């Protein structure tokens, strides 16, 4: 099985810790290694054939940070155009690298910024993908909800074969009333976020379920990588969920038992440590009598924090964020204001 790690996001919801030039996947957030280093090390237990897709502005940093990673296993995305085009670009590159000999082999597309609470169970579940004989299917991972959360995407399923479930429909981040209802139904799963299929199946599925995107594939396939940027930047941005998974009828769900966290927001980052306690990361932090507060300092400036509750304080050379955790959805909005101001200079 081939592994393809998606590491092209800019992590705008974690500003100023994460920036377009220094995104979250290459920052050491939850241990002595970066997210991409942790993900790569874990997936080496599953496959020796690992590729990483990274946006042009930071692919050199990723390549340099991972011991043993060959430059030929780095796929450079010219600009950000959503997961649909990212997967198509990766499919083109891998097919050309392997001279089409592995177009029918299953590929696991997985994000670099997810962490898992049981690595042994993770490896066991991923290895199950190797046993799926029908390479024409698209397989996603799903976990039974442990509470009626509103920050997860849900998947409705029906019984399938060989331990897999047939995907009926996707429900993206429901309101609390809907989440309560879905939680009570045994045939709903949380969408874990990985996608597994073959290059052949990916292309044929687009041809059948989304001909417009298949036209994009034809154009990409016919373009040399020396000229790919001019074509790629014109493609409409879209997610693989919207462009294919929600339309196709050949999508299966593999039930998983391990927990995972998508480190996409400050609350998810806090939860990955301990949401009930404080977290101090970086240096020069002095605090007293704080509750459920996240403090991160990547500068030589001293931070003294006293009597704070449920706050985020993040200081880097790019800026300072002070935020109530309940307002994390506003981070991209304030970043737009900052970016606009910077562009006016």
Secondary structure, DSSP 8 states (H G I E B T S, - for coil): -EEEEE-----GGGTTTSBTTB-GGGS--SSSS-HHHHHHHHHTTT-S-EEEEEETTTHHHHHHHSTT--GGGEEEESS--HHHHHHHHHHHHHHHHTTTTTTTSEEEEEETTEEES-HHHHHHHHHHHTT---TTSEEEEEEE-SS--SSS-EEEEEE-STTEEEEEEEE-S--HHHHHHHHT-TTEEEEEEEEEEEHHHHHHHHHHH-HHHHHHHHHHHTS-TTSHHHHHTTS----HIIIIITT-S-EEEEE--S-EEE--SHHHHHHHH-TTS-EEEESSEEEES-BS-EEEE-SSS-EEEES-BSEEEEEETTEEEEEEGGGGGGHHHHHHHHHHHHHH-
